[in-house]
Amino acid sequence: MSERARSTWLAMLGVAVATAVAGFIAGNRWPLQAVGDLFRSSDAATSESPWTPYVTTDLPRYENLAIASGDSLFLLGGFIALDAEGNALATDRVEILNLRTGEFERRSPLPMPLTHGGGARVRDSIWVVGGFVGDHPGPTTDEVWVYSIVDDSWSAGPSLPVDRGGGQLVALGDTLHFFGGYLPDRNTGSTDHWRLVIGDSAWTPSADFPLPRGHFTQLRLDSGFLAIGGNIGHDPLPVDVPAVHWFDPSEATWVAGPELPFAISHTEPATAPYEGGAVMVGGRSRPTGRENLDDVLFLDSELGRWVHLGRLSVPFLGGTAGIFADTLVTGMGAETGNDPRNAQLWKRPLRNRWLRLDDLPHGIDGVGAAARNGTLYAVGNGTGRTLAYSIASGRWAPDEAVDTRPWAGGAAAVESWDGRIAVVGGRLGSAGQFQIFEPEAGEWRVGPTLPEPLAHVATAQVGGRLYALGGLADGTAVSSVYSIAPGEPAWTSHTPLPGPRSHAAAGSDGRRVFVFGGRDEAGAVTDDVQVYDPIEQRWTTTASGDWETMPEPRAEQGRAVFLDGEFWLIGGESDSGATRAVDLFNPETMTWRVGPELESPRAGGAPVLDGDRILLVGGRADSWEPTAKLDYIWPKR
C-alpha cells in the first residue's frame, strides 16, 4: 500500500472509530450502520450474477447454529429481530432445511432461546453446549443439551465446568471438544479447552486454546480441527482477527494454520465443509472497515491456502450456508449492521461453470498473466502498469503497487518461471525484450534479449527451460524457436516450427511442447497442432501425425492450460470473430472434447492455472473494446 493510500485509510479509520466511540458513549452500543455505510465496498464484480434466488424463510435470523446432516442443515436458535432499543431478540426455533428441495421442517424447539452456543452432530444426536441465553445481552450458561434426531426430543447432558458463551464444539468420533468463547462478563476471552467422551459424566481439561476469542469458526480437518478467525472481546468493542489454529489430538497441541487473507468473524453458521476444506461465506471484518462481508472464500487444505471464489448477491454477517452436489446454498443473516431482516437464501454452482471475480482496474487485451505465491500478475494493451491481484482476498492492488516495468508494451507472454515472473517480448519498445520480476524484492531486472524483436509470442516450459515459440517480428509471423534456462546468458535457438505462427497458444504436458492454432504469415487463422519433442529435437504436426486438428481455426487464446491430463483452449478468435468456445485436447489419445463455454465471447485474454482452477484475465469481445473481466472455472471430471 502506498503512503498516500495508507494515510487516507488511517484517516477514514479515525473517523469511523470516533463515530463508534461517540455512539457507544451515547447509547452503549457500537453504531454498526454508520461504520457499514462509511466503508461500503464499491469494487464487487458487476457481471450477471451466478446466484439464483432459491427459497425464503418465514423467520429471518442470524447467529443461529447450522449443523450439516447429509444434504440437510439443522438450524437452531439465533437472533430474529431488533427491539426498539436495538437489542437483538433470540429464538428457540429448531428446523431442518433440505438443501436439495429448499423445504423447511419444524422440529422440537430448544429448551430456551439461545445464541452463541457450540453445536455438533454425533450419529443420531445433536449436542448444543454453552451459549448466551435469551435476548441480547443474555447471560452465559454452562448447560449442555442433547437432541435426538430419531425421537425429536431434548435431554440434558453433562454441564460445562463453568458458564461459557461464544465457544465452539467439535466431535471427533465419540469425543467432544469445547474451546474458547467468553467468560460471564461477555467480553473476556477464554483459553479453556475441555473434552468429553460420550458416556462420561464430566468434562476434563485439554490443551489451552492459544488465542482466547469467540465468534470463530470450527472445522474438522483430517484427524483434528481448525479454529478460524473470530474476535477478541465481545461487548462493547470486539476486535476481529485473521488467526487460524489447528488442534492435533494425537499430540494434544495447537499450531498455527493458514491465516485468513483479512480479519473475519461471524461466519460460524456460514461455513460448509467441502473437498477436504471449507467454503466460508460473508461475516464481518472491522479492521478492513467492512461490517457485513460479501466475500466467498475457500480453504484449500491440500495447498494450505485461502482462495477467493467471488461475491454474494448481498453482504451479510452471521448467515447460513450448506453444500449439496457441488452447489452452494446460503443466505439469511444480517445484511446491514446486526439487523437480521434477510429472509432470502440463494444458490450457485461451485464447479464446472465460468464464474466472475472482481474486475481489473483497467480493461486490457493482448494479455499476458501468471500467478506466483498467491498473487496474479497481468500485463496488456490498455495500461503500462503491471496489475496485481490477491488470489486469497479477491482484490486488485493499486496501480502503483508493482514497480513500472523497464518496457511497458502489451502483447507480451508472461510465465511463472524459476520463482519469478518472466515477461517475454511485446509491442513497441518491449519487442524482443526479456523482463524478470522478483516478487520478494518487488523489483524488475532485464534478462538476455531475444534474438528477434518478437511480440505475440507463445511460451511454454519443459524441464526448467522457458521456450519462446513463433510470434510477430516486424509485423510478420515467424517460425523461430528459442529457449533459456535460469542463469544462462543468452537464448538458445532450436529447430523452427514447421509453419510460422503468431498469436498461438502453447503449453506443455511435462515432456513435449504443444502449439495450437494461431495466425500464419498471411495472417490467416489456423487449426493445426504442432508438437515439439525437446529430447529428439523434432516437430510433428496434424499434417504428419494421426491426430485431429482443432475443432475450428482459432488464434489469440493466450495459453494452452494443462490440467488433469488435458489442454484447455479457451475462447480466442476464429474467422467469425471472438468465440465462447472451450475445447479440451488429450495429448495421449490426440483427441478433442467440448468444455464449458464462456459466459460471453473472449479473445486476447490470458488463461492462468491456479491450483486446480483456471483464471481468465482480460481480453476483448467482438467490439474490440478491452474488457476488465476476471473469470474462473473450477473443473471437476
Steps between C-alpha positions, in 0.01 A plus 500: 500500500634844409561759771221715359254209498604403852449855626155516342401166651621603845312826478180316410559251779544788744163642400340159535646440845402848615146442376488163670628627832252788496217260429615264774518780756155624400319168480744233625489338154736496205330700217524220247305668222724810504814292469348280229397802290841665536693200373250347257698305240464641149712263294292181494460323169227645280434205267177309462463339840554124525266501800145371462238590765415163651273514801382745767450437868206619709743577783808703394783452747875517553756350738299178511662158507517325162595133522535286188322168473543349155333735251318684778579764760368512855436865591482566874432823689650833397396864501179583310438875538599821679288664768436875527833549679692307234549187711483169314217260588573128520298196392474137609394378154649181357442394140657301221574657162515243220764649271387301195132597519512830689237373746497580873381252764431614856638294790467522878633837620806552715437491876555879498569780246873477433784657301882467505492129586722227364338219303599168345335185371596160641323218317124554563544778754580870494685647796461869593751630754510834685392827340316821588147443630212714377496846347810719479679547735419156637711321763745221429406144591670173589208291378538220247204370303474190283244473222388159374442520126300175508275588797484878436567561869749680726684376809765649725866408461796548736536871575816693423730563799406872481272729300620579151358673191639539148720188505498218248431128513663229287426128500788263427334160506350462848712779648372857521729802522373839620739794494525879504212742543433762767481509879178607676596867449427433127831661403803319642626228269563153635795267445303210646476183293305205635430152365221257570489134404134428434372284783721670761342723762746791495717710270879487547763765413698485176770721344434872545352688205793718379320827417198558727210617284146430389293521182759280327411215267587137566579249228586133528811437292676165465521355851481838674318829468551869420399819678461767230493877554270640768518804723684589819256655746125518445324780686546782433789523249605167342808473279475262202812292428640296206656230721453130425604218735498123455467250783673164469332261745775241465750748646244709694658814354388811313700636204449793265300430183466688168415856603193663349564765232339756733341499843160325502247409766131399508524221242422210735171390337613609152792259461444173316751212475598433138770307313706441814484870590209740533307779330455803729243767421451861614584604855650816643841667467525819701878544454432533124201725563233254391216420735317257270712301256409380151804271465490129418824328605626145462754338730716282277638269768710304251699811403463667840352824369183708461344567159240765417199356312313822422233704673151461640188662357481700823745525791408344832644391833392200703324340202449132424669281239492140382614303196343218300612358164765772449230766553532766771181609679532806722308796636310642799733688737520875557536697178545835676671529838354241736139516377391149389243594237631290212252219437650388168727206424678470165683221324787490249725234349853455629643290215497464120365847424677826417454744788599861552754651739567871561564701184851617410574869566532547122367322195793329323546270203805335349537375856784307656450375855642256755453417869772481762476461880131589515520801269380520140708735282363632169628724220328605179396768255301766683740582783875523540475370855538147630174413674502285814207304647486319834364151438410469869333836568348544154623857462718685251791704632533869412674566167817615671530184714734337244797698372485616139651256251806621304295448179127535541354372171217245484469185285763329719505142625523460878616191691559406861855372457780413744320673788458818299263664254647500148367738231601396148487741207216741434403796287675832448821533703454165672529299175764230556563604860519255790392658828510320834313599816625390842181480713677486836716804425227674299752591230537457125819407320582453134596155373671398174331653196333265252684464166200657323265791589206274580144580607195271528740213576381170651684357801523166683728331753662156494764381746559849639564648155281783378412475130401792274318378191421698187352846533501817293834650399466835323134419434555156342436158656821300549583136572789567740534297820725605787548386858683607811575343839555685829846655512574467128639817337317462168208330324567174313359446151311177418345326202243748368125448489380312189277799427546865604257603774405804702216541753518123570431318828774278640537266794684193623397160631832481684681323214407680180405847380165543325415800281132540412363705212605863464548714190728409210725736302199618297303578817255211448368318807617135515371180659811283516689362799881506493683282752868526595701230677798673671694174535469400136497867392230413250162648405187312395173657388143404421617470141771245587334322793177311545311729737218746447530869416334758726117503482527834319781738401583724793755757616548736798421242768790615714622166632417129490445410865591140591278363778420140593654357184331737254576831333233769534460729195284788618317754285714671241424634156372298204424619148163625626641696797539442873354173626361349819626154407714295737661183367708239684780300337634170633867467395505125561201414281548810281125564513275795581191548713276800570545690828274747687440808283594849616217727612584737212740503201862574590825533305838637602461399865747301710406163654699426817514175695458556874498175694211309344319812374547688175485880503427703186639853510376785280479483121230637273172406330396577144480872578883516521459683830737354764313337787573519872346159569669243720328162480583155631389141469554224755476181292384168634517186286 
